[in-house]
Each structure stands twice: as structure tokens, then as C-alpha cells.
Amino acid sequence: MKTIKSCEFNMDTGCVELRFQDGSMISIDCTAVENEVADNLYERSELDYLIYNDPLAYADLIMNGDVEAYLNAVTEYKPYEN
């Protein structure tokens, strides 16, 4: 198993980048992920929260988890009320 050296969101590329001890790197295109799995603004917001606040958890979710199940569990739909 590879050991993660660093994990961070790169604002220039819009990717979460994982760097490993052996020098290899994985880059997750966050825009592409959102376009595939997020159906609305609320779900995109939940993914954005992880990207900015816990990129390692985001990477783990994308690579090992069920993103749709996660979004169904955590997303709160609060429509705008006048």
C-alpha cells in the first residue's frame, strides 16, 4: 500500500492532488466529478465543502466510497422562501 505524503486542493487546476512517498501522484478533477454525480446546487455544495475543508476525505470518498449514497445521506434541501 502506498503512503500518502500530501493531499491538497489545487485552485489553479480545480483538482484534488494526492502525492505519495514513492513520488507518484493522483489528480482528481473535481469539476468532472461534480458533473457526473451532483444533480443540483445542494449536492455540489456538499462536495465543495469536502474539497475545501477535508480534501483527503473527498479523495477517499471518490476513490473508495459510494458518492451517491453519501450525497443522499448528507444533503439538506432548503428551497428559498420569500
N, C-alpha and C positions, 0 to 999 in steps of 0.2 A: 504494500500500500504506500502510495506517495504521501509525503508530509507537506502540508501547505505552509509556505513561507509567508505569503501575504495575500490578502483579499481586499479589493477596494473597487469603488465605482469610479470610472474614468469619465468625467463630464465631456471631454473632448470627443470621445468616440461613442458615448452612450452605452458603454459595456461594463459589466462587472468582470474584473480580471482576477484570476487566481494564478498565483505564481508558486511553483513547487520547489523543494530543496534541490532537485536534480536539474533545475534550470528551465524546465518545460513550463508552458503557460496555457491556460484555457481562458477564452474570452467569450462571455455570454452577451449576445446582442439583445438588450432589454426592450428595444422598440419592436423587434421581431417577435419576441416572446409575448409582449402585450397585444400585438396584432393577432396572434394565434389564439390566445386563451381568454383575454379580457373582453367581455361583451359590452361593457358600459363604463362610464366615468367612475363609478364607485369601485369596481374591481380594479381598474387601473390605479386608483388612488391607494388601494391596499398593497399592490405590488410596488408602487413608488415608495411607500413608507418603508418597506423592507430594503429596497435598493439603497436608500439614503441612510437608514439607521442601522441596518444589520445586513450588509452585503453577503456575509458568509452564510447566514440563514437563507437568504434569497438564492444563492448558488446551490445550496443543499436542496432546497425545495425544487428548483428547476431540474437538477440532475438526478435526484433520488425520490422526490415526492410526487404526489398527485396534485397538480396545481389547481385543477378544477374543484376538487374536494376541499382544498384549503380555502379557495375563494368563496365557496358556498358556506363554509363554516364561519368565516370572519367578516364577511361583507355585510354592512348595515345599509339598507336603502332608506334614505331620508329625503324624500322629494321636497322641493322648495315650496313653502306655503306662504301665500300672500297675506 
